[in-house]
Amino acid sequence: MKPPLRLDEPLPVLTPREIHARLSQYVIGQEHAKRALAVAAYGHAKRVALRRASREVALQKSNVLLIGPTGCGKTHLARHLARVLEVPFHVADATEFTEAGYYGKDVETMIGELLLRASHSIEEAQRGIVFVDEVDKIARRSQPVRGGAGQRDIGGEGVQQALLKLLEGREVHVPLGLGGPQWARRDTVPVDTTDILFVCAGTFSDLFAYGGDGRSLGFGAARPGTTAARRRIRPRDLVEYGMLAEFLGRLPVVVQLDELGPEALLEVLTGPPDAVLRQMRALLAADGVELDVTEGALRELVAFARERGAGARGLRAVVEEALAELLFEAPERGGTRVLLDAAWVRARLEAIGPGMLAAEEPERLAGG
């Protein structure tokens, strides 16, 4: 347990600029999102530090709502934010929860899972970060065609209402013995969510059509650079989509992320310390295989990932598909150097890509 700070002692809190700089080491692009998260995280860390120093706290918690297409880095941002702040982190899927009293997870379970990530330290869990993904899937089903007439919305509006107390900050009793049947008797412990930072995220892919502006295009369908892709989402759009005004009121920081372009994806592929190409090179190096990839080959990988529409998340799948043969043969190819060029990568991806014409395999994979 960390000792309380003296009143004359400075607060050990990273500045927003420092948080932004550390995030930029692992997160490519999304400058607006990184700056907004850095400010929210700074306020969160300062609030926790003030409480630990037994000082009066007048700062309100700045929970965050991230809106953006699949593969734009929402989860990646939140995970590395927790690493920068050195706090426990848990990812929860909003679709797993139901209204209290129905079969399924209660929302308090996510706090119990955060407590598990904090090695059952209540103090550490109470300053952690919970990432709630797929919040657009718990929108209120106000239209009979979408929600079904006469059906109780136990996985939508009810979940939003149950989340209100967690987002605002309240002492809740969370189960200790996670993993058993939902109805089993468990011991519980009180956890105060006042200083837990919640980062919610969703694609809201059909927001524009559902919001009533007459367009059927959304994040997933609009091409980068078009008017639809750059349209800023208003709180009214989210309410019309089916999000409760009270729920949005507890998420004061709303950040809209953009789809990553080809240059950003190219940097994602090669730049960060945890870039997928760096990982593949390390994996092959363990078998004594040296991997070189031309810039043309890298651009072919990026183009194929963009065609799939999965953003940065799809890069790993594309790279593993392209290197599947090499990874299979790597133990027998120790001591060799492999060079992948654009022609080979294009032929390989076209041959294995769904819905694409098969191309003949090139005669050789390696050079040197």
Secondary structure per residue as TSV (DSSP state, phi and psi in degrees):
chain	resnum	aa	ss	phi	psi
A	1	M	-	360.0	131.2
A	2	K	-	-76.6	136.0
A	3	P	-	-68.7	150.3
A	4	P	-	-66.6	149.3
A	5	L	-	-75.8	147.8
A	6	R	-	-75.9	154.5
A	7	L	T	-64.5	-25.8
A	8	D	T	-94.9	7.6
A	9	E	S	-95.1	136.3
A	10	P	-	-67.2	153.0
A	11	L	-	-81.0	126.1
A	12	P	-	-79.9	73.9
A	13	V	-	-123.8	132.7
A	14	L	-	-68.6	142.7
A	15	T	-	-76.7	161.2
A	16	P	H	-55.6	-37.8
A	17	R	H	-64.8	-39.9
A	18	E	H	-67.7	-40.3
A	19	I	H	-64.0	-43.0
A	20	H	H	-61.0	-42.7
A	21	A	H	-64.0	-40.4
A	22	R	H	-70.8	-37.1
A	23	L	H	-63.7	-37.4
A	24	S	H	-66.7	-18.3
A	25	Q	T	-67.0	-28.9
A	26	Y	T	-117.3	-21.4
A	27	V	-	-111.7	120.8
A	28	I	-	-93.5	134.9
A	29	G	S	70.1	-156.5
A	30	Q	-	51.9	48.8
A	31	E	H	-61.8	-42.8
A	32	H	H	-61.3	-42.7
A	33	A	H	-65.6	-41.2
A	34	K	H	-65.7	-39.0
A	35	R	H	-67.8	-42.7
A	36	A	H	-64.7	-42.1
A	37	L	H	-67.0	-35.9
A	38	A	H	-62.9	-41.7
A	39	V	H	-66.7	-44.2
A	40	A	H	-63.4	-41.1
A	41	A	H	-68.2	-37.1
A	42	Y	H	-61.2	-46.1
A	43	G	H	-63.2	-37.7
A	44	H	H	-64.1	-49.3
A	45	A	H	-65.1	-38.9
A	46	K	H	-67.0	-38.0
A	47	R	H	-63.2	-44.2
A	48	V	H	-64.9	-42.2
A	49	A	H	-63.5	-39.6
A	50	L	H	-64.5	-40.0
A	51	R	H	-65.4	-40.3
A	52	R	H	-66.9	-27.1
A	53	A	T	-86.3	6.4
A	54	S	T	60.6	33.8
A	55	R	-	-98.8	155.7
A	56	E	-	-67.4	135.9
A	57	V	-	-116.9	121.4
A	58	A	-	-112.5	6.3
A	59	L	-	-81.2	133.2
A	60	Q	-	-89.5	148.1
A	61	K	-	-71.3	137.3
A	62	S	-	-108.6	75.1
A	63	N	-	-64.0	154.9
A	64	V	E	-123.5	141.8
A	65	L	E	-117.2	118.3
A	66	L	E	-102.1	128.6
A	67	I	E	-123.3	126.4
A	68	G	-	-179.7	167.2
A	69	P	-	-71.4	166.7
A	70	T	T	-60.3	135.1
A	71	G	T	80.4	15.6
A	72	C	S	-91.5	-6.8
A	73	G	S	108.6	21.2
A	74	K	H	-65.4	-53.4
A	75	T	H	-65.5	-39.4
A	76	H	H	-59.9	-43.1
A	77	L	H	-60.9	-49.6
A	78	A	H	-65.8	-39.3
A	79	R	H	-63.8	-44.0
A	80	H	H	-75.6	-25.1
A	81	L	H	-63.0	-42.3
A	82	A	H	-64.1	-36.3
A	83	R	H	-67.7	-39.1
A	84	V	H	-63.4	-42.9
A	85	L	H	-81.1	-11.3
A	86	E	T	57.4	54.1
A	87	V	-	-127.5	158.0
A	88	P	-	-62.0	148.7
A	89	F	E	-139.3	136.4
A	90	H	E	-138.6	137.2
A	91	V	E	-103.1	123.5
A	92	A	E	-119.6	145.2
A	93	D	E	-102.2	119.5
A	94	A	G	-61.5	-24.8
A	95	T	G	-73.2	-11.1
A	96	E	G	-80.2	-14.7
A	97	F	B	-101.2	150.9
A	98	T	-	-130.6	167.0
A	99	E	-	-61.6	146.5
A	100	A	T	-55.8	137.2
A	101	G	T	99.2	-6.9
A	102	Y	S	-113.0	158.6
A	103	Y	S	-65.2	132.7
A	104	G	S	134.3	179.9
A	105	K	B	-79.5	137.2
A	106	D	-	-80.7	153.7
A	107	V	T	-63.9	-25.4
A	108	E	H	-63.0	-19.5
A	109	T	H	-62.0	-33.6
A	110	M	H	-65.3	-30.6
A	111	I	H	-72.2	-37.3
A	112	G	H	-62.5	-37.3
A	113	E	H	-70.8	-34.0
A	114	L	H	-64.7	-39.6
A	115	L	H	-61.4	-37.5
A	116	L	H	-64.4	-41.0
A	117	R	H	-64.4	-27.7
A	118	A	T	-89.6	17.6
A	119	S	T	56.1	37.2
A	120	H	T	63.9	23.1
A	121	S	-	-90.6	109.2
A	122	I	H	-62.4	-40.0
A	123	E	H	-61.9	-42.5
A	124	E	H	-69.4	-40.2
A	125	A	H	-62.9	-34.4
A	126	Q	T	-72.2	-4.5
A	127	R	T	-120.1	16.9
A	128	G	-	-86.0	-172.5
A	129	I	E	-125.8	131.6
A	130	V	E	-113.4	123.7
A	131	F	E	-101.3	115.2
A	132	V	E	-104.5	105.5
A	133	D	E	-90.8	162.4
A	134	E	-	60.6	36.2
A	135	V	G	-68.4	-19.8
A	136	D	G	-68.6	-18.3
A	137	K	G	-81.2	-6.4
A	138	I	G	-107.7	24.5
A	139	A	-	-65.5	149.9
A	140	R	-	-65.6	131.2
A	141	R	-	-90.2	85.5
A	142	S	-	-87.3	-16.3
A	143	Q	S	-103.9	129.0
A	144	P	H	-56.1	-34.3
A	145	V	H	-65.1	-37.9
A	146	R	H	-85.0	-40.4
A	147	G	H	-96.7	-20.3
A	148	G	-	92.1	118.8
A	149	A	T	-65.9	135.0
A	150	G	T	82.6	2.0
A	151	Q	-	-97.7	136.0
A	152	R	-	-77.1	134.3
A	153	D	-	-86.0	69.9
A	154	I	T	-76.7	-17.1
A	155	G	T	-108.1	6.7
A	156	G	T	-120.2	-94.2
A	157	E	H	-59.0	-38.2
A	158	G	H	-60.9	-38.0
A	159	V	H	-69.3	-40.2
A	160	Q	H	-58.9	-44.6
A	161	Q	H	-64.3	-38.4
A	162	A	H	-67.4	-29.4
A	163	L	H	-76.7	-17.5
A	164	L	H	-56.3	-46.4
A	165	K	H	-66.9	-32.3
A	166	L	H	-70.7	-43.8
A	167	L	H	-65.3	-39.4
A	168	E	H	-72.8	-36.5
A	169	G	-	112.2	108.0
A	170	R	-	-158.8	155.7
A	171	E	E	-79.2	123.1
A	172	V	E	-124.6	153.6
A	173	H	E	-97.9	118.9
A	174	V	E	-111.5	146.5
A	175	P	E	-73.6	146.8
A	176	L	S	-92.3	-42.5
A	177	G	S	-86.9	71.5
A	178	L	T	-72.4	147.8
A	179	G	T	111.6	-19.1
A	180	G	S	-87.6	-176.1
A	181	P	-	-60.3	146.9
A	182	Q	T	-61.7	-31.0
A	183	W	T	-89.7	-3.9
A	184	A	S	-70.0	149.5
A	185	R	-	-73.2	130.7
A	186	R	-	-135.2	155.8
A	187	D	-	-77.8	145.4
A	188	T	E	-125.2	157.3
A	189	V	E	-131.5	147.0
A	190	P	E	-79.9	133.9
A	191	V	E	-131.0	129.8
A	192	D	E	-90.4	122.0
A	193	T	-	-91.8	9.0
A	194	T	T	-58.1	-39.2
A	195	D	T	-105.9	13.0
A	196	I	-	-86.8	125.9
A	197	L	E	-87.4	125.5
A	198	F	E	-103.7	126.9
A	199	V	E	-116.1	108.5
A	200	C	E	-97.6	151.7
A	201	A	E	-149.6	151.5
A	202	G	E	-167.1	158.6
A	203	T	-	-85.2	-33.2
A	204	F	-	48.0	48.8
A	205	S	T	-64.3	-31.1
A	206	D	T	-104.7	27.5
A	207	L	H	-61.0	-43.3
A	208	F	H	-68.2	-41.7
A	209	A	H	-68.8	-41.4
A	210	Y	H	-73.4	-27.1
A	211	G	T	-75.2	-11.7
A	212	G	T	93.5	19.6
A	213	D	S	-94.9	6.5
A	214	G	S	86.2	1.2
A	215	R	-	-105.4	147.7
A	216	S	-	-102.0	6.1
A	217	L	-	-92.8	144.3
A	218	G	-	-141.7	-157.4
A	219	F	T	-62.7	-43.4
A	220	G	T	-71.3	-25.0
A	221	A	T	-101.2	-29.2
A	222	A	S	-74.0	141.1
A	223	R	-	-78.7	146.8
A	224	P	T	-58.8	136.9
A	225	G	T	96.0	-10.4
A	226	T	S	-82.6	165.7
A	227	T	H	-62.0	-39.4
A	228	A	H	-64.6	-38.2
A	229	A	H	-69.9	-27.2
A	230	R	H	-98.2	-2.2
A	231	R	-	-64.7	128.7
A	232	R	-	-80.3	135.4
A	233	I	-	-84.0	132.9
A	234	R	-	-99.6	155.8
A	235	P	H	-55.6	-34.3
A	236	R	H	-63.4	-35.9
A	237	D	H	-61.6	-41.0
A	238	L	H	-68.6	-37.4
A	239	V	H	-66.0	-43.3
A	240	E	H	-65.6	-28.6
A	241	Y	H	-67.6	-29.3
A	242	G	T	128.3	9.3
A	243	M	-	-87.8	137.5
A	244	L	-	-69.4	140.3
A	245	A	H	-61.4	-36.0
A	246	E	H	-65.8	-35.6
A	247	F	H	-66.8	-46.5
A	248	L	H	-66.3	-31.9
A	249	G	H	-63.7	-22.6
A	250	R	T	-94.6	7.9
A	251	L	-	-124.8	72.5
A	252	P	-	-67.0	-24.2
A	253	V	E	-101.1	108.9
A	254	V	E	-110.5	121.8
A	255	V	E	-122.3	127.3
A	256	Q	E	-103.1	118.2
A	257	L	-	-92.5	150.2
A	258	D	-	-99.6	157.5
A	259	E	-	-68.5	139.0
A	260	L	-	-74.0	132.6
A	261	G	-	-82.9	177.6
A	262	P	H	-62.2	-38.7
A	263	E	H	-67.9	-39.6
A	264	A	H	-65.4	-41.8
A	265	L	H	-65.3	-35.2
A	266	L	H	-63.1	-39.4
A	267	E	H	-71.4	-35.8
A	268	V	H	-60.3	-36.8
A	269	L	H	-69.1	-30.7
A	270	T	H	-124.5	-22.2
A	271	G	S	-82.1	-60.1
A	272	P	S	-61.9	158.6
A	273	P	T	-59.2	-27.5
A	274	D	T	-103.3	23.5
A	275	A	-	-60.0	145.8
A	276	V	H	-63.5	-35.4
A	277	L	H	-68.6	-36.4
A	278	R	H	-62.0	-40.8
A	279	Q	H	-64.6	-41.4
A	280	M	H	-65.9	-39.2
A	281	R	H	-63.5	-41.5
A	282	A	H	-65.7	-38.7
A	283	L	H	-64.2	-42.8
A	284	L	H	-73.0	-33.5
A	285	A	H	-63.2	-29.5
A	286	A	T	-64.0	-23.8
A	287	D	T	-98.5	7.8
A	288	G	T	81.0	20.9
A	289	V	E	-107.9	126.1
A	290	E	E	-96.4	125.4
A	291	L	E	-109.4	126.7
A	292	D	E	-121.3	139.3
A	293	V	E	-130.0	128.9
A	294	T	-	-74.7	161.9
A	295	E	H	-64.2	-35.0
A	296	G	H	-62.4	-38.7
A	297	A	H	-66.6	-39.2
A	298	L	H	-62.0	-41.1
A	299	R	H	-68.2	-32.0
A	300	E	H	-65.2	-40.6
A	301	L	H	-62.6	-42.8
A	302	V	H	-65.9	-42.6
A	303	A	H	-62.9	-39.4
A	304	F	H	-68.0	-39.3
A	305	A	H	-64.5	-40.1
A	306	R	H	-66.3	-35.3
A	307	E	H	-65.2	-32.9
A	308	R	H	-71.3	-23.9
A	309	G	T	76.9	21.7
A	310	A	-	-102.8	1.8
A	311	G	T	62.6	-147.4
A	312	A	T	-64.5	-29.9
A	313	R	H	-63.6	-30.5
A	314	G	H	-82.2	-9.2
A	315	L	H	-62.7	-42.2
A	316	R	H	-61.2	-44.2
A	317	A	H	-61.7	-41.3
A	318	V	H	-66.0	-44.2
A	319	V	H	-64.9	-42.2
A	320	E	H	-66.6	-35.5
A	321	E	H	-65.5	-42.3
A	322	A	H	-66.2	-34.8
A	323	L	T	-99.3	9.6
A	324	A	H	-57.2	-45.2
A	325	E	H	-64.3	-43.4
A	326	L	H	-66.0	-41.6
A	327	L	H	-63.0	-33.7
A	328	F	H	-68.2	-39.2
A	329	E	H	-90.6	-7.0
A	330	A	G	-53.9	-44.4
A	331	P	G	-60.7	-27.1
A	332	E	G	-91.4	-3.8
A	333	R	S	-111.6	23.2
A	334	G	T	-57.7	140.4
A	335	G	T	84.8	11.4
A	336	T	E	-112.5	163.3
A	337	R	E	-117.6	129.6
A	338	V	E	-113.6	131.1
A	339	L	E	-118.6	121.2
A	340	L	E	-103.0	128.5
A	341	D	-	-113.0	176.8
A	342	A	H	-64.5	-40.3
A	343	A	H	-63.0	-43.2
A	344	W	H	-68.0	-44.1
A	345	V	H	-62.0	-42.0
A	346	R	H	-62.7	-44.7
A	347	A	H	-65.0	-41.0
A	348	R	H	-65.3	-46.0
A	349	L	H	-70.0	-36.2
A	350	E	H	-67.9	-32.1
A	351	A	H	-71.2	-33.5
A	352	I	H	-106.0	-8.1
A	353	G	S	-72.5	136.9
A	354	P	T	-66.8	134.4
A	355	G	T	76.5	11.9
A	356	M	S	-117.7	154.2
A	357	L	-	-68.1	135.9
A	358	A	-	-71.8	142.6
A	359	A	-	-118.3	152.9
A	360	E	-	-69.3	145.1
A	361	E	-	-69.9	138.6
A	362	P	-	-65.3	159.2
A	363	E	S	-66.1	-36.9
A	364	R	-	-137.0	153.5
A	365	L	S	-100.9	-38.1
A	366	A	-	-110.8	155.8
A	367	G	-	-138.3	133.9
A	368	G	-	99.6	360.0
